[in-house]
């Protein structure tokens, strides 16, 4: 499905990003893996190569423009020009009201959710334009659609990422490219598990913690597999009619297509 494509995935070391990278590789893409922890990436490279796929680890702090751009260049130099770019790196901290959370800590979250995605798109879109081929998938959240007191760092970052994706798609669609913002669903990854034991989360975001407690012992495998498959399908171009939109992946992509066709008719 993705043979000959080169994918770049940030936040690829664990959880949702790891599964996305696996499914892109299984679909035939060569995959560049980016996160801060080299050991996680090396393990994933070994897993991908074990089933005959091709991947390289390019560890970097995605909020550091120089380091991230060097990582992207390493991916391009080894695997070829990037035709699929997935911005997945994220954090849910810090928790607390604006008069408590340190402004620098709050801003670092915006750098991770928004600036890193911008750096990625800035770096890969020129090659995509020249090739007339490319798909960008930014992992957002339903948190970007809601007001959640004491979680403004996360919610504002995801809201901005959604709107940024819409703007970028409007800029690139004429060149045959596509951009999507997605909500993967509530999946208890390492980030969610850490929140359950976070003192600030317990103090300032008790409703969220109560909600997440319901997922503590839920097997995440089926949901991770669902997201990986859906992202690979978006990357294939099968659902380009939905590009430029925010998609909640808990809704089947086929249902979005049916709704879109019904509206157009």
Secondary structure, 3 states (H helix, E strand, C coil): CCCCCEEEEECCCCHHHHHHHHHHHHCCCEEEEECCCHHHHHHHHHHHHHCCCCEEECCCCCCCHHHHHHHHHHHHHHHCCCCEEEECCCCCCCCCCCCCCCHHHHHHHHHHHHHHHHHHHHHHHHHHHHHCCCEEEEECCHHHHCCCCCCHHHHHHHHHHHHHHHHHHHHHHHHCCEEEEEECCCCCCHHHHHHHCCHHHHHHCHHHHHHHHCCCCCCCHHHHHHHHHHHHHHHHCCCHHHCCCEEECCCCHHHHHHHHHHHHC
